[in-house]
Amino acid sequence: MDVSKGAELVKIARKTIEEYLENGGVYKPKTVGKYEKSGVFVTLKTYPDDELRGCIGYPEPTELLPALVDSAISAATRDPRFPPVEKEELESLVVEVTVLSKPELMKVASPGEYLTKIKIGRDGLIVEKGAYKGLLLPIVPVEYSWAPLEFLCHTCLKAGLGADAWQDKETKVYCFKGELFSEEKPKGRISKVSNNQP
């Protein structure tokens, strides 16, 4: 996806949050661009200290714009890890949008193979076992300087499982790619942070 389309998605996400917090309404994007079905996540971070303030999205390919609008509202108001964003906070929050490829099951002969197949900066991960499921975006291990082992363990923890659950043959591990577009500062210029094309 080119930067102009990614920038449009970030602007839609911000406008959606503003409309919802200020008027309680749901923003209906007017866009001329066509978007393929994709997974999408909206992430909110404080500026300038870069602390997570909310992150919710759709892992599986779906109609992009309705999913983006819903994810933006959810990231601001429904992330169970944080209190809802107040409208006064919007001036100090950076909006990020990650467009995801379809998750693919990683096939390995033994769990140890995951460590050689996962590429930090390219792959996002989903860990699933029974009713437990957790996802971490490709940018997360880059931000924390994790190796593949740490990335796998933290994705398991995100799923509500033990850190070593990836070693259980009943655990499924999926990988996906993501293109990340972010404001450089609140309401500032939007750039492509990573270029892992879905």
Secondary structure as the mmCIF struct_conf table of DSSP 4:
data_model
#
loop_
_struct_conf.conf_type_id
_struct_conf.id
_struct_conf.beg_label_comp_id
_struct_conf.beg_label_asym_id
_struct_conf.beg_label_seq_id
_struct_conf.end_label_comp_id
_struct_conf.end_label_asym_id
_struct_conf.end_label_seq_id
HELX_RH_AL_P HELX_RH_AL_P1 VAL A 3 ASN A 23
BEND BEND1 GLY A 24 GLY A 24
BEND BEND2 GLY A 33 GLY A 33
STRN STRN1 SER A 38 THR A 46
TURN_TY1_P TURN_TY1_P1 TYR A 47 ASP A 49
STRN STRN2 LEU A 52 THR A 62
HELX_RH_AL_P HELX_RH_AL_P2 LEU A 64 THR A 77
TURN_TY1_P TURN_TY1_P2 ARG A 78 ARG A 78
TURN_TY1_P TURN_TY1_P3 PRO A 80 ARG A 81
BEND BEND3 PHE A 82 PHE A 82
HELX_LH_PP_P HELX_LH_PP_P1 PRO A 83 GLU A 86
HELX_RH_3T_P HELX_RH_3T_P1 LYS A 87 SER A 92
STRN STRN3 LEU A 93 LEU A 100
HELX_LH_PP_P HELX_LH_PP_P2 SER A 101 PRO A 103
STRN STRN4 GLU A 104 LEU A 105
HELX_LH_PP_P HELX_LH_PP_P3 MET A 106 LYS A 107
BEND BEND4 ALA A 109 SER A 110
HELX_RH_3T_P HELX_RH_3T_P2 PRO A 111 GLU A 113
HELX_RH_AL_P HELX_RH_AL_P3 TYR A 114 LYS A 117
TURN_TY1_P TURN_TY1_P4 ILE A 120 ARG A 122
STRN STRN5 GLY A 124 LYS A 129
TURN_TY1_P TURN_TY1_P5 GLY A 130 ALA A 131
STRN STRN6 TYR A 132 LEU A 136
TURN_TY1_P TURN_TY1_P6 PRO A 138 PRO A 138
HELX_RH_AL_P HELX_RH_AL_P4 ILE A 139 TYR A 144
TURN_TY1_P TURN_TY1_P7 SER A 145 SER A 145
HELX_RH_AL_P HELX_RH_AL_P5 PRO A 148 LYS A 158
TURN_TY1_P TURN_TY1_P8 ALA A 159 GLY A 160
BEND BEND5 LEU A 161 LEU A 161
TURN_TY1_P TURN_TY1_P9 ALA A 163 ASP A 164
HELX_RH_3T_P HELX_RH_3T_P3 ALA A 165 GLN A 167
BEND BEND6 ASP A 168 ASP A 168
TURN_TY1_P TURN_TY1_P10 LYS A 169 GLU A 170
STRN STRN7 LYS A 172 PHE A 176
STRN STRN8 GLY A 178 GLU A 183
BEND BEND7 GLU A 184 LYS A 185
TURN_TY1_P TURN_TY1_P11 PRO A 186 LYS A 187
STRN STRN9 ILE A 190 ASN A 195
#
